[in-house]
Amino acid sequence: MAENKDYYAILQVSRDATPEEIEAAHERLSRLYDPETSHKSRAAQRHAEVQAAFAALSDRTKRREVDKDLRAGEVAVAGAGRPSDFLANRYLLAAAGVMVAVLVAGLLGLVVFGGTGGDDDELVANPTTSGDAPTPVPTAPAQTPGVPDESPPEVTGEEVVLESGLVYIDFDPGAGEVAATGDLVAVNYTGWLQETGVMFDSSISRETAFPVTIGAGGVIPGWELGLPGLAEGGTRRLIIPPELAYGEAGAGDTIPPNATLIFDIILVDILTTAP
């Protein structure tokens, strides 16, 4: 192969994935990034990457070449494991999952702890939550970083208003399993201030999707109420009033007091379902 391209990470499967798992991942990601229907800014590029990855991994001879190139790349760095392969592996042992979760939490500002260090991921964390982080097993899938929309794009769909005041719009319904309270899910998101349209946070530019256990209190209430019912591959817009976000206090210099927030959330994967 021309490069040590990790097609496994692109398809979000482990290197020991079966042909059936590779085909299923290809079908799911092809739907998610279909340029004809996707609202993602880099859908065409991601769709092309997914097709190239599937073409390489679905052919036995080409897959052996991919594996050989990846092993060669690892030898070149003294046998160090490739982070993308590690993060893409959904079948890691529980202990490895815990270690990765702790490392990722530390690097991203202890998002599930609801920390106050000021890093981007804290802006979706519940400011009232403290204590130990949940154990996300398996880990969230690796992804190719993209460029988020600087302002909320126009969307169409039925607007649903909950009694809590939360508003949501499913403008890309998805076709996979539906998330429920208690599930550990991996999502991508972008958040904007409704009043100004300014983007304040996004996971799209990062190396992995964002893991969250619905109902565990690790994110703001608007997310806890707005994630159930979202299908894999689907995108939902949440319009979150301040009382379900950061209220009168706001969040540092980024989110002012009494701010209504807009989030577009993509359900990438349901990692584990509720017991």
N, C-alpha and C positions, 0 to 999 in steps of 0.2 A: 504494500500500500504506500501511497505517496507520503502520508503523515501518520504519526501515532495518534490518530483521532479515536476518541473513546466513544464508539457508536453505542456501547452499552449505556453510558450515561445519558446520551441523547434520547434513547428509548426508555430510560428510567428503569432498567432491569439489571440484574446481577449477571456476572460473567458466566455463571452456570445455569442461566435461564434456559428452559426448554423451548423448542420451536413453538409450542402452543402459547407460552408466555410471551414470546417475542411477537407473535402474530397479534395477540390480544393488546399488547402495548401499542403496536403500530396502528391498530384500528382505533383505539381510544385517542391517541395523540393526533391522528389524521383528522378525526372529527373536531378535536379541540382547536386545531390550527388551520382548518380548511379556509383558504383565502376567500372563498365565496360567502362564507357565513360568519367567520370569526371577526370580533371587534378588536382584536389585539393588534397593536401597532406594527409588530414584526411577524405577523402570522405567516406571510408568504415565505419568509426566510426560514422560520421554524418548520414549516410544512416541508420545505425542500430538504432540510436537514434530517427530518424524520424519515422521508422516503429514501434518502441515501443510506441512512443507518439500517433500515429494514432490508434494502437491497443487498447490503453487505452481510448482515447477520442471518438472513434467511437462506443464503447459499452456503452450503457446507464448505466448499473450497475457499470462498472469500472470507468466511468466518475464521477459518484456520489462519489465514493471512493477517486478519485483524488481531487475533490473539497473539500471533508471533510478534507483530509490531508493538503491541502493548507490553509484552514481556521484555522486548528490547529496550523500550523506553524506561522501564523500571530498573533494568540492569544499569542503564546509564546514570541513574541516581542512586547507585549502591543498594538497589533492592528495595527502596522505600516504596510503600504502598501509595497508589494514586488516590488523592482525596475524592475525585469524582466517582471512582468505582466504589469506594467505601460508602459514600453518601447515597449512591444509587442502589445499594444492595438492601432489599427489603427483607432478607432472611438472615440477618446477622444474629448472633447470640445475644441474649438479653443484656449481658454484662457489657458487650461492646456498644450496644445501643445506649446504655446509661452513660458511658464515658463520652460518647459523641455528643449526647444531649447536654451534658455539663459543659463541654468545651464550647459548643455552639452558643449556649446561653451566656457564657462568659464573654464571648467575642461580640455578641449582639446586644450587650447591655443588660443581661439578666432579665429578658423580657417577661418570662413566666413568673419571675419574682415580683414584678411590678416595681422595679428599681427606680431610682431618681437620678441616675448619672447623666441623663440627657441624650443618650444614643437614640437613633431613629426608632428601633423596634419598641422602645418603651411607650411610644405613643398609641399603641393598641393595647398595652397592658392595663389591667385594672389597678388604678392608683391606690385602692384600699386593700389590695391583696399582699400578703407577706407569708413567709414560711418556705418550706421546701418545695422545689420544683417537682412536678409529676415526672414519671418515668416514661418517656416516649419510646416505645418499642413497637414496630421498627422505626428507623429514622426517616425523616422527610426526604423525598427524592432530590437528587441533584438536578440542576437545570442550567441552561445557557442564559446568562444574564441578558436582559433586554433594556429598553429605554421606556420608562413610564410616560404617560400623558401628563403634560405640565398643568393642564386644566381639565375638569371633568368633561368628557365628550358627551354629545347628545345621545340619548338612548330612547328606545320606544318599548312599550310593554305596559301591562296592567299595573297600576299603582295600588299597593295594598297598605292600608293603615291599620296598625295594631292598637289595642287599647292603651298600651304603654306610651304611645306617641311615635313609635318607630315606624318609618315608612320604608318599604322595599319594592323593588322592581326586578323581576326576573327577565332580563332582556336577552339572555342566552340560556335556555332551560337545561342544557346538558342531556346526556343519555345514559348515565351510569347509575350506580346505587345512590340512594338518598341519605344524606347525613341526618343523624339524630343525636339528641342529648346523650352525652357519655361517650360518643365516638371520638377517637383521636384522628384528626384530619390534617392534611397538608393543603395550604391555600397560598395563593398569591393575591396581593392586594395593593391598591393605591388609595391614599386618602387626601382629600382636599378640604379647605375651609369653604363652607357654602357661601359666606358673605363675600369673599374676595375671589374665590376660585383658585387660590394658591395651593399647590401641592405641598404637603408637609411630610409625607412618608410614603415609601413604596418598597415592597419586597422583590419587585420584578428585576431590579438591577443586581440582585444578590445571587450567590452560587447555589442556594437551596431554597425550596419553598418554605413557608412558615408553618410549623406544627402547632396545633392548639387542640386541647381536649375540651369539647363543648360542655359547658355546665360546670367546669372545675373552678371557675372564678379567676382564671389567669388572664382574662382580657376584659375590656370594658363591657358593661351590661348590654350595650347596643349590639355587640357582636354575639353575646350569649343568646340573645333573643332572635338575632337575624340569621344565624348559620343553620339551625335545624330546617330541614326541608329542601336544602340546596342539593342538587344532583351533581355527581362527578362530571367534570367537564363543563359545568354550567357557570354562568357569571351572574351575580346578583348585585344590584346597587342598594346600599343601605343609606338612608338619610336619618342621621342619629341626632335627636335633640340633646341639648346640653345636660339635662338631668340623667341621660343614659350614657354620657361620655365623661366630661371633666367639670361640668357644673360651673359654679361661680368662681372656682379657683383657677380654672384653665390648666395649662401644662407648660410651665416655664415661659420662654419667649416665643414658643412655636404656636401654641394654641391659646388664644385669648380667653378671658372669662366669658361664660355663657355662649360658647361657640357651638353652632350646629355643624356637624361633620358629614361629609359625603365619602363613602367607601365603595369602590368597585371590587368585589371579592370573587376570585375564581377558585372553585373547589378542584384542586389538582388530583387529590387521591384521598380515599378513606383508608387510613393505615390500619386501624383496628376498630372493631365495632364494640358498642357498649356490652358489658357482661349480661 
